[in-house]
Amino acid sequence: MPIVENMAGRIVDMIREVVNGRAEDEFAAGFDEATRISLSILKKNIDGLHDKIESDSLSDDEQFLLTRLSKIVSEMEKSLHDHWNSAATDEVQS
């Protein structure tokens, strides 16, 4: 019976690996989509302010907002990139 139990244990381990890999793939896809949505909303607002510059001038508040939004996007992109790379590094080390 130890041979059967050993084989059953291996099959269970293989199933777990497949399921865990699938869960990781779904997490990665969700992370990518959330990132894309968040950044696209911010960039849409930045583009709107840039469009206004071409046809008019920005108020002081709008200039501040454009500068701040641009900085936020830059910070988010860096943080998301760093997080993704550290997660990938952690996965490789595991």
Rosetta blueprint (number, residue, H / E / L):
1 M L
2 P H
3 I H
4 V H
5 E H
6 N H
7 M H
8 A H
9 G H
10 R H
11 I H
12 V H
13 D H
14 M H
15 I H
16 R H
17 E H
18 V H
19 V H
20 N H
21 G H
22 R H
23 A H
24 E H
25 D H
26 E H
27 F H
28 A H
29 A H
30 G H
31 F H
32 D H
33 E H
34 A H
35 T H
36 R H
37 I H
38 S H
39 L H
40 S H
41 I H
42 L H
43 K H
44 K H
45 N H
46 I H
47 D H
48 G H
49 L H
50 H H
51 D H
52 K H
53 I H
54 E H
55 S H
56 D L
57 S L
58 L L
59 S L
60 D H
61 D H
62 E H
63 Q H
64 F H
65 L H
66 L H
67 T H
68 R H
69 L H
70 S H
71 K H
72 I H
73 V H
74 S H
75 E H
76 M H
77 E H
78 K H
79 S H
80 L H
81 H H
82 D H
83 H H
84 W H
85 N H
86 S H
87 A H
88 A H
89 T H
90 D H
91 E H
92 V H
93 Q H
94 S L
